[in-house]
Amino acid sequence: MAYNDLREWIKQLEKAGELKRITFEVSPDLEMAEIADRTAKLGRGTSKAGGPALLFENVKGYPGARVLMNQFGSERRMRLALETDSLDAIADRIRTLIKPQTPTSFMDKLKLLPTLAEVGSFFPKVVSAKDAPCKQVIHRGEDVNLLELPILKTWPQDGGPFITLPCVITRDPKSGKRNVGMYRMQVYDGKTTGMHWQRQKVAAEHMRERLREASPTLPPVST
């Protein structure tokens, strides 16, 4: 990873002149989304297209909270995030890794070794739970309260605040294989959300399999 955490990434954005700090009070109920939407549409057709990243430092109703938005809203910021001078170069690397040319000679095989070494580095590193930064703060049971987070209501006709891109982890009831997907979640209260996933999604099939286990007479659903 290019950056160890979000704080490091924010520092890089500010150093590169790509960050705008917003210190006046802004509500997560429609206001933040409107400001971010207008900012993302700035400078169309120019080198400044996408506007700056936005760091809201005075969130109405959530003292001490900060919200970062529009962080990948320009090509320059995407290049910063990936530490590259060219997004096309990364696309070319991915194409080469997905569909490498079949070596036809011994020298071709030798030339392929650096690519194989790069692929080997892609596998996730195992970190013990006690050393994992994501395990530093864990809330369970009665300590869980989603309403303590400044979750945005983005559009006027939304039913409430939504977690737009959560990492939702499910497990196949048969194989035990895990799946991570991004499914929009509406926050109903401090402990309850509604999940939005299309029927063809893997997590949706996991749910159906659970329902079939609970009710064997449930007919299969075509996807």
N, C-alpha and C positions, 0 to 999 in steps of 0.2 A: 504494500500500500504506500502511496506517495506521502500520506499524512497520517500521523498516529491517532488523531482524534479531531473532533469538530473545532475545538479551540485553536489548534494548530492551523487548520484550514482557514479560519476566520482571520488569523494573523497574516497569512499569506495573501488573502484577498485585500486586506487593508494596505499591506506593503505594496501591492501592485496597483493601488488606486482604484480597486474594483468594488469597494464597499462603501455604503452610505449608512451611517448610524442615525437612527430616528429616536430622538430623546423625548419628544412630546408624547402625551398619552394617546394610545390608539387601541381601539377595541378589537378583539378577535372575532367579534360578531359582525361580519360583512366588511368592516372598515379596512382591515389588513389586506384582505383578498382584493378589494377594489384598488388600493394603492399599489399592490404588487402587479395587478393586471395592467394598470396604466403605465407603470414603469417598464414592464416587459415589452410594451408596444412602442417605446420611445426609439427614435433614431432609425426607423425602418429604412433600409436601403443605404445606410451609411456604415462607417466603421464603428460607430457607437451603438449599433442596433442591440436591443435587449436591455439597455439601461444598466444601472449598477445592481449589485446584490444589496439586499436590505436587511439591516439588523435592528429589529424593534426592541428597544431597551426599556420601554415604559408601557407595559401591557396592562390595559384597564382590567382591574379585578384580580390581577395576579402579581402582586408585589415581588420583585426579585427575579421574575421570569424574563427570558429573552427569546425572541423568535427570529430565525434566519429564513429569508425567503428570496426567491429569484437567484439562488446561488449558481445555478447552471444555465442562466438565461441568455448567455452570449457565447459565441464560439471561442472567444479568448478565455473565458472562465472554464470552459470545458477542456481547453488545451492545458490550462494551469492545473486543473484537477488531475489530468492524466499525465502531466509532466512531459508534454510532447510539443513539437513545433508544427505538427501536421496531423489532423484527424484522419486524413486519407492514408498516412503512413501506418497508423494503427490498424485501419481497415485492411490494408494490404498484408500486414502481419497475421491478422486473424484468418484471412483467406488462405495464406500459406500454411498455417497450422492445421486448419480444418481439412484442406485438400492439398497435402504436400505432393510434389512430383515424385513418382516412383523412380528410385535410383536405378540406372542401367549399367553402371560400372563401379569398380571399387572406389574410384575417386569421388563419384557422386555420393556413395554411401558415407565417405568421410566428411563430405560437405554437409551432410544431413545431421551429423552429430550435434552441432550447436543448437539446431532446432529442437532435437529430442531433449537436450538438456534444459532448454527453455520450457518445454512442455512439462518436464518433471518438476519444475519449480512452481507450477500452477496449483499443485495439490495443497489443500489447506494444512496449516501447521497446527498440531495438537497442543493446546495450552491447558494446564491444570486449572481446575475451577478456582482454586485459591489465588491464582495469578491473573485471572481473566478480568480486565477492566469492566466488562459488562456484568460481572457478578458483584461489583462493589456495592451496589444499591439494589436490594431485592425487597419487594413488597408482597406479602401473602395475606390471604384471608381478609380480616377486617381492616388491614392496613391499606388495601387496594382502594383507591379513589380516583377515578379518571377525571373527576370534576376539578381536581387540583391542577390539571394540566391545561394550558391555554389552547385547546383544540378549536380549530377554526370552523365557523359557519361561512361557507364560501359564496353561495348563491342565494338570492332572496327567496326562492321557492324550495330550498332545501328544508327537510323536515327537522333539522337541528344541526349541531356540529358533527363533522365527519373527520375521521382519521383517513386521510386520502391514500397514502401509500404505506400501510403497515406491513411488516414482515409476518405473515401468518403461517405458523408451523403446524402441519397436520401429519398424521402417521397412518399408513395403509393398514387397516385392521387385519389383513391376511398376511402380508409379507413383512410388516413392520417397517417398511421403507419410509423415510421422512420426505416431506415435500415442503418447500417454502414458496409461498405465492403472495402477491399483493392484491388484496381484495378490499374495496372501500367499505369502511365500517362506520355506521351511524351510532353515536353515543346516546343512549337512552337515559342512563343515570350513572352513578359512580362505579357500578360494577357490571353494567349490562350494555352490550352493543348488538346491533343488527348487522349481519354479514351480507355483503352483496357479491355473489359470484355467479358467473354464467354456468349453465348446466354442463358444458364441455370441459370445465376446469377440473384439474386433478383433485383438489380439495373437495369439490362438490361430489365426486365419485366416492371419496372416502366417507363423506357424510351419508350417502345413499347406502354404502356397504354397512355402515353402523345401523342404519334403519332396518336393513334387511335382516341383520343379526337379531334385532329386537323383535321383528315381525317377519318370520320366514315366508308368510303368505304374500308379502308385498311384491307386486309385479315388477319386473325389471324396467328401467327407464331408458329409452333410446336417446343417444346423444349424437 
